[in-house]
Amino acid sequence: MANVHSTAVIAPSASIHETSEVGPYAVIGPRVRLGPGNVVGPHVVIEGDTEIGADNRFLASCSIGASPQIAGRSGHVGRLMIGDGNVFREFVTVHAGGEGVTVLGCRNLIMATAHVAHDCRLGDDIVLANGATLGGHVQIEDAAQVSGLCAIHQHVRIGTNAFVAGGSIVTQDVAPYCLVQGDRARLVSLNLVGLKRAGLSTIEVAALKRVYRALFRGPGSMAQRIAALDASAPDQRARRLLTFLRTSERGVITTSRRSFATAA
């Protein structure tokens, strides 16, 4: 049997793997499925139609799988799927889907008091720092980082290896490999530190720099710049960047901090 503290409250129909641990005063609802090697800390609440993979850690007072914060939906039992090896620090809130499913991948670090709203989709190796707040339907691709006290508007996409600097308010999509900052967030540069940490070579970073300059600082309209890069047979990362820009529904943050300050 799982190692369950005597004060924990677990619904009889919940599924808890025998190698998982449940701490004092934790509450686990009837439609929760908890895989192997998970550690549920004190006062954690896991509810909703929630499926959790292996080796996740939920520290004190997390709220996982609660109904979405949508008027009239307080009793809604939504779906939440969590992968493997994630860490949810103190007082994190992750809400279940309202219209669909909230999904978190693997090896994500969700720091204290961060919030993941209904129907968000997060990939792998993402960091949400303390107090980061995601609106509903936000999508974050692999290895992106959202710094402390950031607010991300609903339906925004944040691309792979992107970086959102502390205190930013993001109302449009953040392109892959890029760094944004401010209220409202503006484009600063490539996320050079993140790219180096991701293992890109000097040559690979230099290639991305050329693409970045052509896209965000070159002459002509954005559509013309994208067409010109398409014609030059760019590499895989450049194609990912171009595809992200072409498929954006909210628009991508392209105004640089420098040009915005000059215009003001």
N, C-alpha and C positions, 0 to 999 in steps of 0.2 A: 504494500500500500504506500501511497505518497506520504511524505513527511508533512503532516498537517498539524498546526498548532491547535490546542484544545479550544481556543477562543474564536477560531475562524468559523465563518458561516458559509457553508457550501451547499448549494441546492442538490438534492439527491440525483437529479438527472444530468448534472454537470459531469464532464469527462476529464479527469485529472490523471496524467501519466504517473506511474508509480515512482519515477525518478525525479519528479518535481517537488518543490517545497512551497508551502503556504504558511505565511507568518501570522503573528497575532492580530486578531480583529479584522483580518481580511474578509471580504465578501465576494463570493463567486456565484454568478447567476445560473439559471437552469439550462441555458443554451450555449454555454461556454465549453470549448474544447481546448484543453491545455496539453501541449505536446511534451516530449521528454526534456529533462534538464532545466526547466524553468524555475526561477526563484521569484516568488511573490512576497513582497515585503509587508510590513505592518500597515494596517488601515488601507490597503489597496482595495479598490472596488473594480471588479471586472464583470461586465454585464452585456446585454444584447446578444445577437447571433454572432458570436465571436470565435474565430478559429486562430489559434496561436501555435506557431511552429516550435522549434527547439531552442533551448539555451538562451532565452531572453531573461532580462532582469528588470523587475518592476520595483523601484524603491518607494519609500514611505509615501502614502497618501495619494498615489496616482488614481485617476479615474479613467478607465479604459472601456470603450464600447457603449457609453451612454447615448441616449437618443439625441438627435441633432437639435441645435438651438434654432429651430424654425417655429414660428408662431403656429400653435395648434397641433404640434407634433411631439409634445412632451411625453406621450405614452407610446410613441413609435418604437418598435423593436427593429433596429437596423442591423446591417451586416458590416463586419469588420474582419479583415484578414491581415495577420501579422506574420512575417517570415521568421528567420532564425537569427540569433545572435545580436538582437537589438538591446539597447539600454535605455530605460525610461527613468529619468531622475525624479526627484521629489516634486509632487504636486503637478505633474504633467497631466494634461487632459487630451484624450484622443476620442473623438466622437464617431459613432457608427454612421453608415451611409443613410441618407434620406431618400434620394431618388435611385441610388445605386449602391456601390460598395466603397467603403474606405479601405485603402490598401497601403500597407507599409512593407517594404522589401526586407533586406537583410543587412545586419551590421550597422544600423543607423544609431546615432547617439542623439537622443532627445533630452536636452538639459532642463533643469528645474524650471517649472512654471510655464514651459512652452505649451502651445495649444495647436492641435491638428483638428480642423473642423471636418464636418460631414463631406463625404464623397471626394476627399483628397486622395491623391495617388502619389506615393513616394517610392523612389527606386531604392538602390543600395548605397551604402557608405556615405550617407548624408549626415550633416551635422545641423541641428537646430539649437542655437545657443539660448541662454536663459531669457525667458520672456518673449521669444519669437512667437508670432501669432499668424496662423494661416487661416484665411477665409475659406468658405466652402468651394469645393471643386478645384482647388489649387493642385497643380502637377509639378513635381520636382524630380528632375532626372538625376542619374547616378553621380555621386561624389560632389554634389553642390553643397555650399555652406551658407546658412542664413544666420547672421550674427545676432547679438542680443538686442532685445527691445525693437525688433523689426516688425512691421505690419505689412502683410501681403494680401492684396485685394483678391476677392473671390475670382475664380476662373483664370488667374494668372499662371503662366508656365515659367519655370526656372530651369535653364538648360544645364547639361552636364558640365561639371567642373566650374560652374559659375560661383561667384562670391557676392553676397549682399552685405555691405558694411553696416556696422552697428547703428541702430536708430533710424534706419531707412524706412520710408513708406513707398511701397512698390505698387503701382497701379497698372503697369504694362509688363509684357513678358521680358525676361532677362535672357539674353542670348547665351548659348554655350560658351564657356571659356572666358567670359567677360566679368568685370567687376563694376558694380554700380553702388552709388552712395547718395544719400540726401533725401530731402522732403521737397517735392517728389523726386524719387531717385533718378539720377542722371548717370550716363556712361562715363566711367573714369579711364579704364584701360583694360588690357587683358589681365586675367587673374594669374599673373606670372608666378607668384609664390605657390599657388595651388597646382599649376601645371608642372612645376619642378618637383613638388611633392608627389605628383602622380607618376613621376618617372619619365617625363618627356625629355628627350635629349636637346642639346643646344640647337641642333639643326632643325628639329621638329618645332621648337618654340619659335625659331626665326621664321619658319614657313608660316606659322599662324600669325605672326606679327605682320607679315606682308599681306595676308588675307584681311586682317583687321584694318590695316591702313586703307586698303583698297575699298573695303565695304563702308567704313564709317568716316573716312576722311577724304575719299576720292571725289573727283568731279562728277557731275550729273546727278540724276535722281537715283534713289535706292534701287528701283527696278532696273535701271540701266547698269548700275554697278553689279547687281546680281547676275544679269545677263552676260556681262563681260567676264565675270569669274567663271560662270558656267562654261563659256566657250574655251577657257584656258585649261580644261580638264584638271580641276583641283584634286587634292588628295582626300582621304576619307574624312578627316576632321573638317576640312573646308566644306565638303558636301553636307556634313551634318549641320554646320552653321547655316549654309544656304537653305537647306530644307526647313530648318527651324524658322527662318525669316519668312519664307514663302507660305508656311502653314499657320502663321500667327493670326489669331482672330481678334485679339485686343490691341495688336500692334506691339512692336519690339522697341525697347528703350534704345534710341539711337542718338539722341541729343547729348553731346558731351558736356561735362561739367564746365569745361573751359569756355566753349562757345555760348553756353547758357549765361555764364557770368558776364561775358562780353556784350551779349545782346541786352542784358539788364542794365 
